[in-house]
Amino acid sequence: MPVITTLHAGIPEAVRDRQEGLLSKEGDADGMAANIVELAQSHSLSESLGMAAWERARSCFTWQHERANILRLTGLEAHA
């Protein structure tokens, strides 16, 4: 499934605009609606964004990846 979301907090780190989904500014109801309509009208865009989102999640946000990041950020990677 493609992602339709806002540019809030860390969301753009996980979902890159027009790569894994469509992002709009917070509070921009018209922009969010336009993104929904765009995906509803383009099966190929919906499919390509959805596949890219699945691939990104699978490669960047697995438990193993998150664990490695936490250990690195806390300086504990040498002890693991």
A tleap script that builds the chain and sets N, CA, C and O, in Angstrom:
source leaprc.protein.ff14SB
mol = sequence {
  NMET PRO VAL ILE THR THR LEU HIE ALA GLY
  ILE PRO GLU ALA VAL ARG ASP ARG GLN GLU
  GLY LEU LEU SER LYS GLU GLY ASP ALA ASP
  GLY MET ALA ALA ASN ILE VAL GLU LEU ALA
  GLN SER HIE SER LEU SER GLU SER LEU GLY
  MET ALA ALA TRP GLU ARG ALA ARG SER CYS
  PHE THR TRP GLN HIE GLU ARG ALA ASN ILE
  LEU ARG LEU THR GLY LEU GLU ALA HIE CALA
}
set mol.1.N position { 0.839 -1.183 0.000 }
set mol.1.CA position { 0.000 0.000 0.000 }
set mol.1.C position { 0.884 1.248 0.000 }
set mol.1.O position { 1.861 1.309 0.747 }
set mol.2.N position { 0.565 2.214 -0.803 }
set mol.2.CA position { 1.298 3.480 -0.748 }
set mol.2.C position { 0.893 4.240 0.510 }
set mol.2.O position { -0.156 3.981 1.101 }
set mol.3.N position { 1.724 5.159 0.898 }
set mol.3.CA position { 1.481 5.942 2.105 }
set mol.3.C position { 1.035 7.347 1.719 }
set mol.3.O position { 1.617 7.976 0.835 }
set mol.4.N position { 0.008 7.825 2.386 }
set mol.4.CA position { -0.412 9.217 2.255 }
set mol.4.C position { -0.372 9.785 3.659 }
set mol.4.O position { -1.119 9.340 4.531 }
set mol.5.N position { 0.493 10.763 3.888 }
set mol.5.CA position { 0.693 11.274 5.235 }
set mol.5.C position { 1.144 12.730 5.196 }
set mol.5.O position { 1.124 13.380 4.150 }
set mol.6.N position { 1.548 13.222 6.360 }
set mol.6.CA position { 1.978 14.620 6.462 }
set mol.6.C position { 3.468 14.723 6.759 }
set mol.6.O position { 4.125 13.735 7.088 }
set mol.7.N position { 3.974 15.918 6.638 }
set mol.7.CA position { 5.379 16.219 6.922 }
set mol.7.C position { 5.555 16.473 8.422 }
set mol.7.O position { 6.054 17.526 8.818 }
set mol.8.N position { 5.155 15.529 9.238 }
set mol.8.CA position { 5.205 15.683 10.689 }
set mol.8.C position { 6.363 14.887 11.274 }
set mol.8.O position { 6.591 13.736 10.901 }
set mol.9.N position { 7.088 15.508 12.189 }
set mol.9.CA position { 8.155 14.851 12.957 }
set mol.9.C position { 9.070 14.025 12.052 }
set mol.9.O position { 9.628 14.554 11.090 }
set mol.10.N position { 9.228 12.738 12.350 }
set mol.10.CA position { 10.151 11.893 11.600 }
set mol.10.C position { 9.539 11.175 10.420 }
set mol.10.O position { 10.199 10.343 9.797 }
set mol.11.N position { 8.303 11.472 10.098 }
set mol.11.CA position { 7.645 10.782 8.987 }
set mol.11.C position { 8.433 10.919 7.683 }
set mol.11.O position { 8.619 9.917 6.992 }
set mol.12.N position { 8.903 12.117 7.313 }
set mol.12.CA position { 9.644 12.221 6.048 }
set mol.12.C position { 10.947 11.410 6.005 }
set mol.12.O position { 11.482 11.149 4.928 }
set mol.13.N position { 11.447 11.019 7.162 }
set mol.13.CA position { 12.623 10.150 7.203 }
set mol.13.C position { 12.250 8.738 6.747 }
set mol.13.O position { 13.030 8.064 6.074 }
set mol.14.N position { 11.067 8.310 7.118 }
set mol.14.CA position { 10.614 6.964 6.770 }
set mol.14.C position { 9.924 6.913 5.415 }
set mol.14.O position { 10.086 5.950 4.665 }
set mol.15.N position { 9.158 7.947 5.105 }
set mol.15.CA position { 8.404 7.996 3.854 }
set mol.15.C position { 8.855 9.225 3.080 }
set mol.15.O position { 8.572 10.358 3.469 }
set mol.16.N position { 9.552 8.987 1.992 }
set mol.16.CA position { 10.040 10.095 1.173 }
set mol.16.C position { 8.979 10.456 0.129 }
set mol.16.O position { 8.416 9.587 -0.537 }
set mol.17.N position { 8.724 11.757 0.007 }
set mol.17.CA position { 7.673 12.235 -0.883 }
set mol.17.C position { 7.913 11.791 -2.319 }
set mol.17.O position { 8.983 12.016 -2.883 }
set mol.18.N position { 6.909 11.163 -2.895 }
set mol.18.CA position { 6.885 10.681 -4.265 }
set mol.18.C position { 7.880 9.555 -4.518 }
set mol.18.O position { 8.165 9.217 -5.667 }
set mol.19.N position { 8.400 8.982 -3.452 }
set mol.19.CA position { 9.235 7.789 -3.586 }
set mol.19.C position { 8.544 6.575 -2.965 }
set mol.19.O position { 8.447 5.520 -3.592 }
set mol.20.N position { 8.062 6.736 -1.716 }
set mol.20.CA position { 7.294 5.669 -1.067 }
set mol.20.C position { 5.860 6.088 -0.774 }
set mol.20.O position { 5.038 5.261 -0.380 }
set mol.21.N position { 5.563 7.342 -0.962 }
set mol.21.CA position { 4.223 7.830 -0.683 }
set mol.21.C position { 4.085 9.290 -1.063 }
set mol.21.O position { 4.968 9.875 -1.690 }
set mol.22.N position { 2.957 9.866 -0.672 }
set mol.22.CA position { 2.689 11.270 -0.952 }
set mol.22.C position { 2.528 12.001 0.367 }
set mol.22.O position { 1.747 11.584 1.222 }
set mol.23.N position { 3.258 13.084 0.533 }
set mol.23.CA position { 3.237 13.854 1.767 }
set mol.23.C position { 2.658 15.235 1.519 }
set mol.23.O position { 2.813 15.802 0.438 }
set mol.24.N position { 1.996 15.763 2.520 }
set mol.24.CA position { 1.487 17.125 2.460 }
set mol.24.C position { 1.799 17.816 3.780 }
set mol.24.O position { 2.119 17.163 4.774 }
set mol.25.N position { 1.704 19.123 3.782 }
set mol.25.CA position { 1.947 19.883 5.007 }
set mol.25.C position { 0.854 19.564 6.024 }
set mol.25.O position { -0.279 19.249 5.661 }
set mol.26.N position { 1.211 19.653 7.290 }
set mol.26.CA position { 0.210 19.450 8.342 }
set mol.26.C position { -0.894 20.489 8.209 }
set mol.26.O position { -0.626 21.667 7.976 }
set mol.27.N position { -2.119 20.048 8.357 }
set mol.27.CA position { -3.245 20.954 8.266 }
set mol.27.C position { -3.678 21.290 6.852 }
set mol.27.O position { -4.649 22.023 6.660 }
set mol.28.N position { -2.978 20.769 5.867 }
set mol.28.CA position { -3.299 21.059 4.469 }
set mol.28.C position { -4.303 20.027 3.945 }
set mol.28.O position { -3.936 19.069 3.265 }
set mol.29.N position { -5.561 20.245 4.274 }
set mol.29.CA position { -6.608 19.302 3.875 }
set mol.29.C position { -6.733 19.211 2.365 }
set mol.29.O position { -6.966 18.128 1.828 }
set mol.30.N position { -6.580 20.336 1.671 }
set mol.30.CA position { -6.667 20.323 0.209 }
set mol.30.C position { -5.526 19.504 -0.399 }
set mol.30.O position { -5.736 18.743 -1.343 }
set mol.31.N position { -4.330 19.665 0.144 }
set mol.31.CA position { -3.181 18.897 -0.337 }
set mol.31.C position { -3.351 17.412 -0.070 }
set mol.31.O position { -3.031 16.586 -0.925 }
set mol.32.N position { -3.849 17.067 1.104 }
set mol.32.CA position { -4.091 15.668 1.443 }
set mol.32.C position { -5.148 15.085 0.509 }
set mol.32.O position { -4.990 13.972 0.008 }
set mol.33.N position { -6.226 15.835 0.275 }
set mol.33.CA position { -7.288 15.378 -0.618 }
set mol.33.C position { -6.749 15.184 -2.034 }
set mol.33.O position { -7.086 14.204 -2.698 }
set mol.34.N position { -5.923 16.103 -2.493 }
set mol.34.CA position { -5.342 15.993 -3.836 }
set mol.34.C position { -4.478 14.742 -3.947 }
set mol.34.O position { -4.492 14.070 -4.978 }
set mol.35.N position { -3.731 14.426 -2.900 }
set mol.35.CA position { -2.910 13.216 -2.910 }
set mol.35.C position { -3.771 11.962 -2.970 }
set mol.35.O position { -3.444 11.017 -3.689 }
set mol.36.N position { -4.867 11.947 -2.221 }
set mol.36.CA position { -5.776 10.799 -2.239 }
set mol.36.C position { -6.378 10.622 -3.633 }
set mol.36.O position { -6.424 9.510 -4.158 }
set mol.37.N position { -6.831 11.710 -4.220 }
set mol.37.CA position { -7.418 11.650 -5.560 }
set mol.37.C position { -6.377 11.195 -6.581 }
set mol.37.O position { -6.670 10.377 -7.452 }
set mol.38.N position { -5.164 11.727 -6.470 }
set mol.38.CA position { -4.110 11.340 -7.418 }
set mol.38.C position { -3.862 9.842 -7.382 }
set mol.38.O position { -3.761 9.204 -8.430 }
set mol.39.N position { -3.762 9.276 -6.190 }
set mol.39.CA position { -3.536 7.829 -6.102 }
set mol.39.C position { -4.756 7.033 -6.560 }
set mol.39.O position { -4.620 5.979 -7.180 }
set mol.40.N position { -5.939 7.542 -6.253 }
set mol.40.CA position { -7.154 6.847 -6.675 }
set mol.40.C position { -7.269 6.807 -8.197 }
set mol.40.O position { -7.854 5.875 -8.750 }
set mol.41.N position { -6.723 7.798 -8.867 }
set mol.41.CA position { -6.819 7.885 -10.321 }
set mol.41.C position { -5.647 7.229 -11.051 }
set mol.41.O position { -5.693 7.076 -12.272 }
set mol.42.N position { -4.606 6.842 -10.327 }
set mol.42.CA position { -3.436 6.264 -10.986 }
set mol.42.C position { -3.025 4.960 -10.311 }
set mol.42.O position { -2.299 4.952 -9.317 }
set mol.43.N position { -3.509 3.865 -10.879 }
set mol.43.CA position { -3.158 2.558 -10.341 }
set mol.43.C position { -1.645 2.322 -10.415 }
set mol.43.O position { -1.061 1.753 -9.493 }
set mol.44.N position { -1.020 2.752 -11.495 }
set mol.44.CA position { 0.423 2.520 -11.652 }
set mol.44.C position { 1.220 3.290 -10.595 }
set mol.44.O position { 2.191 2.757 -10.058 }
set mol.45.N position { 0.833 4.525 -10.289 }
set mol.45.CA position { 1.521 5.285 -9.244 }
set mol.45.C position { 1.297 4.636 -7.889 }
set mol.45.O position { 2.232 4.485 -7.102 }
set mol.46.N position { 0.071 4.259 -7.622 }
set mol.46.CA position { -0.255 3.602 -6.359 }
set mol.46.C position { 0.566 2.330 -6.188 }
set mol.46.O position { 1.128 2.084 -5.120 }
set mol.47.N position { 0.632 1.535 -7.231 }
set mol.47.CA position { 1.383 0.281 -7.176 }
set mol.47.C position { 2.882 0.525 -6.997 }
set mol.47.O position { 3.521 -0.150 -6.190 }
set mol.48.N position { 3.444 1.471 -7.729 }
set mol.48.CA position { 4.891 1.710 -7.631 }
set mol.48.C position { 5.267 2.293 -6.274 }
set mol.48.O position { 6.286 1.906 -5.703 }
set mol.49.N position { 4.467 3.212 -5.748 }
set mol.49.CA position { 4.749 3.760 -4.427 }
set mol.49.C position { 4.596 2.693 -3.348 }
set mol.49.O position { 5.398 2.620 -2.417 }
set mol.50.N position { 3.566 1.870 -3.481 }
set mol.50.CA position { 3.349 0.797 -2.511 }
set mol.50.C position { 4.496 -0.195 -2.485 }
set mol.50.O position { 4.949 -0.588 -1.410 }
set mol.51.N position { 4.972 -0.603 -3.647 }
set mol.51.CA position { 6.105 -1.537 -3.710 }
set mol.51.C position { 7.365 -0.903 -3.143 }
set mol.51.O position { 8.122 -1.562 -2.430 }
set mol.52.N position { 7.597 0.358 -3.448 }
set mol.52.CA position { 8.768 1.051 -2.920 }
set mol.52.C position { 8.675 1.184 -1.398 }
set mol.52.O position { 9.683 1.060 -0.703 }
set mol.53.N position { 7.475 1.436 -0.881 }
set mol.53.CA position { 7.286 1.537 0.572 }
set mol.53.C position { 7.576 0.203 1.243 }
set mol.53.O position { 8.222 0.154 2.290 }
set mol.54.N position { 7.097 -0.876 0.640 }
set mol.54.CA position { 7.341 -2.211 1.188 }
set mol.54.C position { 8.838 -2.525 1.193 }
set mol.54.O position { 9.363 -3.036 2.182 }
set mol.55.N position { 9.518 -2.222 0.098 }
set mol.55.CA position { 10.961 -2.468 0.008 }
set mol.55.C position { 11.732 -1.640 1.034 }
set mol.55.O position { 12.650 -2.145 1.680 }
set mol.56.N position { 11.360 -0.374 1.182 }
set mol.56.CA position { 12.055 0.493 2.153 }
set mol.56.C position { 11.831 -0.004 3.575 }
set mol.56.O position { 12.770 -0.058 4.369 }
set mol.57.N position { 10.609 -0.362 3.895 }
set mol.57.CA position { 10.316 -0.885 5.231 }
set mol.57.C position { 11.103 -2.162 5.493 }
set mol.57.O position { 11.652 -2.352 6.579 }
set mol.58.N position { 11.153 -3.025 4.501 }
set mol.58.CA position { 11.849 -4.305 4.640 }
set mol.58.C position { 13.357 -4.127 4.783 }
set mol.58.O position { 14.009 -4.895 5.491 }
set mol.59.N position { 13.907 -3.128 4.120 }
set mol.59.CA position { 15.362 -2.960 4.156 }
set mol.59.C position { 15.849 -1.991 5.230 }
set mol.59.O position { 16.992 -2.097 5.674 }
set mol.60.N position { 15.012 -1.052 5.656 }
set mol.60.CA position { 15.483 -0.017 6.585 }
set mol.60.C position { 14.880 -0.063 7.979 }
set mol.60.O position { 15.435 0.526 8.906 }
set mol.61.N position { 13.764 -0.745 8.148 }
set mol.61.CA position { 13.061 -0.651 9.422 }
set mol.61.C position { 12.726 -1.997 10.044 }
set mol.61.O position { 11.693 -2.146 10.697 }
set mol.62.N position { 13.593 -2.967 9.841 }
set mol.62.CA position { 13.408 -4.262 10.500 }
set mol.62.C position { 13.864 -4.151 11.951 }
set mol.62.O position { 14.547 -3.197 12.322 }
set mol.63.N position { 13.489 -5.115 12.755 }
set mol.63.CA position { 13.925 -5.127 14.153 }
set mol.63.C position { 15.458 -5.137 14.226 }
set mol.63.O position { 16.036 -4.430 15.051 }
set mol.64.N position { 16.109 -5.915 13.389 }
set mol.64.CA position { 17.569 -5.993 13.413 }
set mol.64.C position { 18.191 -4.633 13.088 }
set mol.64.O position { 19.166 -4.225 13.719 }
set mol.65.N position { 17.634 -3.954 12.125 }
set mol.65.CA position { 18.144 -2.634 11.739 }
set mol.65.C position { 17.945 -1.632 12.874 }
set mol.65.O position { 18.855 -0.870 13.202 }
set mol.66.N position { 16.765 -1.634 13.466 }
set mol.66.CA position { 16.479 -0.707 14.571 }
set mol.66.C position { 17.372 -1.007 15.773 }
set mol.66.O position { 17.870 -0.086 16.420 }
set mol.67.N position { 17.574 -2.282 16.073 }
set mol.67.CA position { 18.452 -2.668 17.188 }
set mol.67.C position { 19.870 -2.157 16.952 }
set mol.67.O position { 20.485 -1.591 17.856 }
set mol.68.N position { 20.387 -2.353 15.751 }
set mol.68.CA position { 21.730 -1.886 15.422 }
set mol.68.C position { 21.835 -0.372 15.572 }
set mol.68.O position { 22.838 0.132 16.077 }
set mol.69.N position { 20.802 0.360 15.137 }
set mol.69.CA position { 20.807 1.819 15.288 }
set mol.69.C position { 20.804 2.241 16.756 }
set mol.69.O position { 21.530 3.158 17.142 }
set mol.70.N position { 19.998 1.581 17.566 }
set mol.70.CA position { 19.948 1.914 18.994 }
set mol.70.C position { 21.290 1.647 19.646 }
set mol.70.O position { 21.786 2.476 20.410 }
set mol.71.N position { 21.883 0.501 19.354 }
set mol.71.CA position { 23.195 0.185 19.924 }
set mol.71.C position { 24.251 1.196 19.477 }
set mol.71.O position { 25.088 1.618 20.274 }
set mol.72.N position { 24.207 1.580 18.211 }
set mol.72.CA position { 25.176 2.560 17.701 }
set mol.72.C position { 24.971 3.913 18.365 }
set mol.72.O position { 25.936 4.541 18.801 }
set mol.73.N position { 23.732 4.366 18.445 }
set mol.73.CA position { 23.449 5.683 19.032 }
set mol.73.C position { 23.762 5.762 20.515 }
set mol.73.O position { 24.096 6.834 21.020 }
set mol.74.N position { 23.660 4.641 21.219 }
set mol.74.CA position { 23.944 4.644 22.658 }
set mol.74.C position { 25.394 4.261 22.970 }
set mol.74.O position { 25.807 4.233 24.129 }
set mol.75.N position { 26.152 3.969 21.919 }
set mol.75.CA position { 27.554 3.599 22.111 }
set mol.75.C position { 27.741 2.197 22.643 }
set mol.75.O position { 28.812 1.879 23.159 }
set mol.76.N position { 26.740 1.352 22.536 }
set mol.76.CA position { 26.792 0.009 23.073 }
set mol.76.C position { 27.074 -1.058 22.016 }
set mol.76.O position { 27.077 -2.247 22.335 }
set mol.77.N position { 27.308 -0.662 20.778 }
set mol.77.CA position { 27.471 -1.642 19.713 }
set mol.77.C position { 28.687 -2.549 19.934 }
set mol.77.O position { 28.663 -3.713 19.533 }
set mol.78.N position { 29.732 -2.041 20.557 }
set mol.78.CA position { 30.924 -2.850 20.804 }
set mol.78.C position { 30.666 -3.914 21.859 }
set mol.78.O position { 31.400 -4.899 21.938 }
set mol.79.N position { 29.628 -3.726 22.670 }
set mol.79.CA position { 29.313 -4.659 23.754 }
set mol.79.C position { 28.284 -5.704 23.351 }
set mol.79.O position { 27.991 -6.616 24.124 }
set mol.80.N position { 27.744 -5.580 22.171 }
set mol.80.CA position { 26.675 -6.510 21.760 }
set mol.80.C position { 27.230 -7.748 21.085 }
set mol.80.O position { 26.467 -8.625 20.682 }
savepdb mol mol.pdb
quit
